Amino acid sequence: MYTLDDFLDLVEKLILLFDDLTDIEQTKLEAVTAKDIEELNRCMKEEQAYLLQFRGLDKKRETIQKELGFEKKKFSEIISLVEEKEYKEDLEELFAALKETMDFYQQIHANVKHLIEVNLHSIDKALEHLKHTSALGTGDIYSSDGQFQRTDAKVTFTNKRI
């Protein structure tokens, strides 16, 4: 059977988990800014492991809340239902810390998401430009060894050998 101490321990673990996720998001932000795809991929793999850990903690939270009679209650509602002053104060402190940690995580996550969307938009525009200029027979091309070349000559059937 679970106790309020178990619930407090779980919330502390959630705070630590979100601290770790925030560090990963910060590294992702730096990787996106530096256009470091390898680092971004490493961060995303690490993030997936933490998200699995989060799911496990969240399931345990649901179980503990149910056993304590707080099923489907928000954290703020649980605080108001706890009568013991010591637990109430601990819960208020943990709630404030968890909220701050999650808010900071969400802020960095939103920044990463925005930068990735901007970069994807730039890539889409560049691809569209390449498609357009290729259809006209002008513009930038790649040589057979994969090197980028800029050409200003328009390719037509009259200047090609057949």
ABEGO torsion letter per residue (X at the ends): XBBAAAAAAAAAAAAAAAAAAAAAAAAAAAAAAAGBAAAAAAAAAAAAAAAAAAAAAAAAAAAAAAAAGABGBBAAAAAAABABAAAAAAAAAAAAAAAAAAAAAAAAAAAAAAAAAAAAAAAAAAAAAAAAAAAAGBEBBBBAAGBBBBBABBBBAAABBX
